[in-house]
Amino acid sequence: MVARYNEYEFLNITIFNMTETLSKSAELFIASSELNTGITDAASIGAEALFTANNLWMMLATAMVFIMHLGFAGVEAGFGQSKNTVNILFKNTITPLIGIFTYFLIGFNLMYPGNFNFFEGVLGFAGFGIGFDPVTDGASIGYASGGYTYWTDFLFQAMFAATAATIVSGAIAERVKISGYMIFTLIYVGLVYPFLGSWKWGGGWLNTLGFYDFAGSTLVHSVGGWGALAGIMVIGPRLGKYVNGKVIDKPGASVPLAVIGVFLLWFGWFGFNGGSVLSANPDLVSFVLVTTSLAATAGGLFGFFTAYILFKRMDLGMAMNGILAGLVGITAGADVVSVNASLLIGAIAGILVVLSSILLDKLKLDDVVGAVSVHLTCGIWGTLAVGIFSSNAELTFIKQLYGVLAYGAVAFPIAFAIFYILKKTTGIRVSEQHEIEGLDSHEHGIRGYTIIYDD
């Protein structure tokens, strides 16, 4: 009896211990589940925070690119004659209005069609307008892998579109009809720029080929530069610019305004290139801002040195255009070239911008602000420089050259055709009287600089 009793007691104790073990296991399982849920929640919160930071940086970069329009206005009005100041400022005001609106209406979905539904890799269109529902139309964290919202994407790219037309404005200033310029901008920014942009940034055939343009040395600056070159060729030089083989200087209205404009553009370039990282990645954004700034400094210094050697004077205009040349030159490869390479790219751009300006004058191609030299010449150089200085073996010089030629082969003839048709139909140039007396009084009814004398 005693032994049997001990057996039962042992069995009860065993069952009790098993029950207690299972109970603790269940508690551990529940605690583990709660911990996993907590980890999941923490990860979700972290992703949302990163998404917010990324999008905030992209919106800030958008604002910085937007302020570049004020920089362009300052440079153009400063380098232009005082009698045309209002005309220049009007063009720089109307350009972002047309650019942003046409990009909303058609450009965004032409540049980023998703599906190239007309010609594979060449032309696609996703429909007019943009989304209207902030929930269903892509404003979520999943739109760009947590980088930015659909709305930020549209606005950031719209600023780039308007910039391409502004480049043309400066080159053909002081003799172009406002109506002709507006028509050109409507077509070039609304249709041509986004169509060409889709080849690379929209995932088109040049992107498949391996062509590389980080922030737009070709897609923005060269495309605008080709338009500027076509414009000054069709419209012709300003009256009295080239006389008996000599280049006659046309004094600008305000050198201080031009300097302010250049530094506003440099400031805006932090958003132009830094925003093109498409996130707030701290390493890459800071690296891009360093290469951008160093290229600008080298460009400004070598623009000054080159002008001093050739002209025997300390030319402020060439130093300023050298800064812009360096910025344009580094834009294609700011994220893939070394810091030392960025200095060399900027230095060569600073030299090229001076030589290009001299060549244009020899060819009697009158560019008021040096837009062709800055944006086209140095845009081409910067794009090719990616194939020379990048450590990425896939980014070859031949691929970069192919892209440069492709854009030039399409952008220039289209721009030339638009200007030529306008010249033969509505007219593209103001009358001699209006050009001599100034466009402000005749085109706008007011002057940019008015001095009132007391009797």
VENJO-V954086 format. One record per backbone hydrogen bond with DSSP energy under -1.0 kcal/mol. NH is the residue of the N-H (numbers start at 0). CO is the residue of the C=O. Records with the same first field share a line. If there is no record, write none. Layout:
NH->CO / CO
//
This chain:
4->0
5->1
6->2
7->3
8->4
9->5
10->6
11->7
12->8
13->9
14->10
15->11
16->12
17->13
18->14
19->15
20->16
21->17
22->18
23->19
24->20
25->21
26->22
27->23
28->24
29->25
30->26
31->27
32->28
33->29
34->30
35->31
36->32
37->33
38->34
39->35
40->36
41->37
42->38
43->39
44->40
45->41
46->42
47->43
48->44
49->45
50->46
51->47
52->48
53->49
54->50
55->51
56->52
57->53
58->54
59->55
60->56
61->57
62->58
63->59
64->60
65->61
66->62
68->65
70->66
71->67
72->68
73->69
74->70
75->71
76->72
77->73
78->74
79->75
83->80
84->81
87->83
88->84
89->85
90->86
91->87
92->88
93->89
94->90
97->93
98->94
99->95
100->96
101->97
102->98
103->99
104->100
105->101
106->101
107->102
109->105
110->106
111->107
114->112
116->114
117->122
118->122
121->118
122->118
125->108
128->104
136->132
142->139
145->140
146->143
149->137
152->148
153->149
154->150
155->151
156->152
157->153
158->154
159->155
160->156
161->157
162->158
163->159
165->161
166->162
168->164
169->165
170->166
171->167
176->427
180->176
181->177
182->178
183->179
184->180
185->181
186->182
187->183
188->184
189->185
190->186
191->186
192->187
194->190
195->191
196->192
197->193
198->195
199->196
200->196
201->196
202->199
203->197
204->120
206->198
207->203
208->204
209->205
210->205
213->331
214->330
219->215
220->215
221->216
222->217
223->219
224->220
225->221
226->222
227->223
228->224
229->225
230->226
231->227
232->228
233->229
234->230
235->231
240->237
242->245
245->242
247->240
252->79
253->77
257->253
258->254
259->255
260->256
261->257
262->258
263->259
264->260
265->261
266->262
267->263
268->264
269->266
271->267
272->268
273->269
274->270
276->273
277->274
284->280
285->281
286->282
287->283
288->284
289->285
290->286
291->287
292->288
293->289
294->290
295->291
296->292
297->293
298->294
299->295
300->296
301->297
302->298
303->299
304->300
305->301
306->302
307->303
308->304
309->305
310->306
311->307
314->312
318->314
319->315
320->316
321->317
322->318
323->319
324->320
325->321
326->322
327->323
328->324
329->325
335->332
336->332
341->337
342->338
343->339
344->340
345->341
346->342
347->343
348->344
349->345
350->346
351->347
352->348
354->350
355->351
356->352
357->353
358->354
359->355
360->356
361->357
362->358
363->360
364->359
367->170
373->369
374->370
375->371
376->371
377->372
379->375
380->376
381->377
382->378
383->379
384->380
388->384
389->385
394->391
395->393
399->395
400->396
401->397
402->398
403->399
404->400
405->401
406->402
407->403
408->404
410->406
411->407
413->409
414->410
415->411
416->412
417->413
418->414
419->415
420->416
421->417
422->418
423->419
424->420
426->421
429->174
434->430
435->431
436->432
437->433
439->82
442->438
443->439
444->439
445->439
//
